[in-house]
Amino acid sequence: MTNDAQTYSYSECGEMYSGKYASPEEAAAAYFRNGGKYSEVWVGLNCVPGHASQYVKADDICTLIEENAGDEVGEAAENWLGGLTTEDLEELKTMIGNWLHAKAPPDFYYVKELRQIPRSELTATGHLQPPEAGGRK
């Protein structure tokens, strides 16, 4: 995973994150400006995944193929692909990974460096205006 274009996102629950903002403070301020209901918000650094091949497990693919063949022909398919070398499996991983990356590259991201930012911190640092009298705290 990389974070070349450092962006940050926010989350109410610390599980699902939204947005791409230039700083943690900007992400947190966006949460509160968008009507965030809690006094604190989770923020984190967005990291985009690398190449799709990092999610390809050639051993698992070969096992599935052998199981599918076994379902059709029985024990005759056992260990059918057992003679493939490490190099063969790496070639399979690369081939499928390249195809997958060309057709459907990863469009998700991982969030790290998580922390909670309270509304009061953003107000104190000028990233957010204090709530109006009678408004949310």
ABEGO torsion letter per residue (X at the ends): XBAABBBBBBBAAGABBBEBBABAAAAAAAAAAAGBABABBBBBBBBBBBBAAAABBAAAAAAAAAAAAAAAAEAAABGAAAABBAAAAAAAAAAAAAAAAAABBBABBBBBGBBBBBAAAAAAAGABBBBBBGBBX
